[in-house]
Amino acid sequence: MNPYSAPERLSTMLACCYKASQSHFSHLPIRCLINPPNHMLDAALARQVALYVFHTEFDVPRRRIVKILGIARSTMLMAVRVIDERRLDPVFERTYRRVAARAGDLFMRELHRDQEAA
């Protein structure tokens, strides 16, 4: 990953968010997080967590996420609303903090790994 290339950096950040979310929802394959089937509500929640982490922890604007992923603006807005509401529960908040921290750690690991390789 080229740290000076915005598309590559954003792609790596998004991959780290999906991987961190999957670490909590370990029964789901990564493809279900990227494009959750309608009947799998846990996959939808895992995706919402990943999108929320991408937006809040990595400071990526919602409009840019919508453009990158090609999703509807309402999908992104719903993810933010659902996670904001769920974070009021202390148990969910602790879980969210772990997922967010894991995403940050994964990204920094990727960044350092690529710098060492260069």
Secondary structure, DSSP 8 states (H G I E B T S, - for coil): --TT-HHHHHHHHHHHHHHHHHHHSTTS-HHHHHS--TT-HHHHHHHHHHHHHHHHTS---HHHHHHHHT--HHHHHHHHHHHHHHTTSHHHHHHHHHHHHHHHHHHHHHHHHHHHH-
